[in-house]
Every structure is written in structure tokens, then in C-alpha cells.
């Protein structure tokens, strides 16, 4: 990341535009397998960088406070609320958005299960739900416990309680939770 943060104090009579130029950085990261480089204001969230600078509009802005999960993306294999992290903090990282998960003619198994089980209503939260659901199964496979994991020394089982706890940061205003659960369980069992 290249940052121009020379003296932040403005001299009397200095051009305010000069200060704005000093608050910009060049950020390089891999998005959906492709190296991308953008110059952005240092205050730009990852969500806004994805949507406004890279035109990847599948990631949604819901609450813009990290409470709904609509903006969930995967950064270095971990799910992240992209509205809560600055893009400059992701310099050098690998980011996966819903656009990188599947294509209309080649759906990811999680996407296909959501379609099969009607795991969405209006669809606004679906990109974040799918990113989170995929990460949840990866977390369980890696042995990362949650608040409801009973025995920390045993292999973590994929249960409805585990999934419900781990997906609790993703809100669906339409209430398609039961269908999402069915879809996630189907993928966890390797069923087509």
C-alpha cells in the first residue's frame, strides 16, 4: 500500500485540495482471484471500495453498522463485515465476494442449495448469507468452536444449533431462516 500522509497540518492559506490528496492510498488486493489496484480515500470501507470502485455490486449495504451481515465477504478465508473494515486494511489480502463464488451457469453448491430450498425471499441478504454459510462450514471443518460448542476437546459436529449460532450475524428480514438451514445442512452433508 502506498500512502501519501505527509504533514497533516495545513499551512495558513494552503489549498485545502492538497490535504485531500494526502488522504489517499493505493491499495492492492486479490479480488475473486484477480489482482486489483485502486486509489482510494483512506476512509473508504471495503464495502464501498468493492461496490463503487470495482463495480462488484453483489455485496449489499444493509445497515452500514455491522449488524445485519448483508455486506459479508470472505477475506483470507474468514468472513468479514465489509462495512466495518477499511479497504486500506486489506492491502495484500485475498477477498472473495459473491461474484467470485459461482456463475449463473455453474452455481456453487451453496448457491444451488439456496435456490433448491428457496433460501431467500427478496434476495437482498442472500449474497452475505451465502458467503457466511460457506465460511461457517469452513470454520467447523477447521475445528473453530462457537459459543454453543459443547466439548472443546472433541470434533465439532455440524448441528442446527452450531449453524444457527454462527449465522446469527446475518439477518433476513423476510424470515427465510428455516429454508437457509435446510440448504446449509444439505451442503454440509455433501448432498447434491
N, C-alpha and C positions, 0 to 999 in steps of 0.2 A: 504494500500500500504506500502510495506517495501522498504525503500530506504537506500542504503549504500552511504552516501555522507560525509564520514569522510574527514579530512583535504584535500582540493582540491589541495593544493600546493604540488608539488613533491619535495622531498629532493634531493639534488645533488647526482647523482649516483643511484637514486631509479629506480626500474624496472618499465618501462612505462606500463607494463601489469597490475600492481597494480592499477594504476589510472583508467584504463579501467574498471576494476572490480568495482570500486567505482561509476561508472556512470550507474549502472544497478539498476532496481527496479523490485519487484514482484508486479504485478497488478492483481487484482481480479475483474471481472465483469461478469454480466449475458449476454450471447450472445444467442439470439434466444431461450430464456427460459432455457438455461443450464449454470450453474456456471462454469466459466473458470478461470484458474490461469496461468499466463505466466510470465517468467522472461525476461525482455527486456532492451535494451539500453534506457535511459531516453529520447533520441531524436527521438525515433520511433513514427511515426504518427499512428493514429488509423487505417488508411487505410493499412499501411504496417503490422501492428500487425494482422489485420484480414486476409490479403492475405498470408503473409509469415509465420506467427507463428501459426495461427489457420487454415490455408488452406481453408479459405472461399473466393474463387476467383470470386464469383458473383459480388462483388463490384469492380468497374473498376477504374483504374488510367488513367485519361484523360490528363488534363493539369498539374496536381500536384501544382496548384496555386489557387484553389478555384474559378475558373472562368467558369467551364463547367458543374459541377454538376454530372458528371458520378460516383463520389465516394459517393453520398448521401446515408446516413444511418439514422436510427431513434435512437436517444439517449434520454431516459427518455421521450418518446412521442414527441420529437421535432426533426425536420430534421437538419442534420449537414453534412457539407462537411468534410468527414473523412480525407482528405489530409491536412486540416488546423488545426487539433487538435491533440495534443499528446495523446498517449494511456494512459500515466500515469495520465492525467487529467480526465480520465473516470473511475478511480478506484471506485468500488462500484456502478456503474451505470448499467442501463439496455440498451442493444444495440440490435437493430433488423436490420438484413441485408436482402437482397433479398432471401437468403436461408431459412429464418425463416418466410417468408410471405406466401408461398404456396409450393405445391409439384406438379410434373407433373400430378399425378392422382387426385389432389384436389387443383385446382388453386384458388387463392384469387379472389374475384370479379373484382378487378382492373386488375389483370393479364389476366383473361378471357376476359375482355372488350378490353384490348390492342390486344389480339390475334384476337378477333372477328372483330375489326375495323382496323386491320393492323397498329397499333400504333407504329410501328418500321419499320426500313428498314434493316440496317446491324445488329441491336440489341445491339451494344456496349453500348449505353447510356441507354438502356431500364431498367436495374436494378435501376439506380439512378432516372430515370423518374418515375418509379412505386413507389419507396419509397417516393419521393417528392409528387407525386399526392395523395397518401394516407394521408400524413401529411397535405397537403393543405386542404383537406376536413375536417380533424380533427380541423385544425385552424379555419376554417369558422364556424364549428359547435360550437366551444368554444367561438365564438364572437371576435376573434382576428382580428382587422382591418388591411387593407393593405393601400398602397398609393392611391389606386383608390376607396376605400370605401367612398361613398358619405356622408352618415349620420351616424356619430359615435354613436348616441344615439338609432338608430334603429337596428333591427335584420339584420345581414349581409346576403344578398342574394347571392346565387351561380349563378354568371353570367360569360359569357365568358371573360369579362374584368377582373373580380376578379381572375379567374383561370389563365389567361394569365399573369397578373402581378405577381402572386405568383409562377408561374412556370418559370419565366424569368431567374432564376439562373440555369436552366437546358437547355443545348444546345444540339440540334440534328443536326449533320452535314448533315444528309440525308434529313432533312426537312419534317418529318412526323408530324408536329405540328397540322394540321387540324384533322388528324386521332386520335391523342392523345387527343385533345379537345373533340372529339365525345365520346371517351372511358371514359374520366373523367366525362363528363356530364351524361352519361348513369349510371355510378356508383352513382353519386350524387343524381340521381332520384330514386335509388333503383331498377332500371330495371335490369332484368336478362341478 
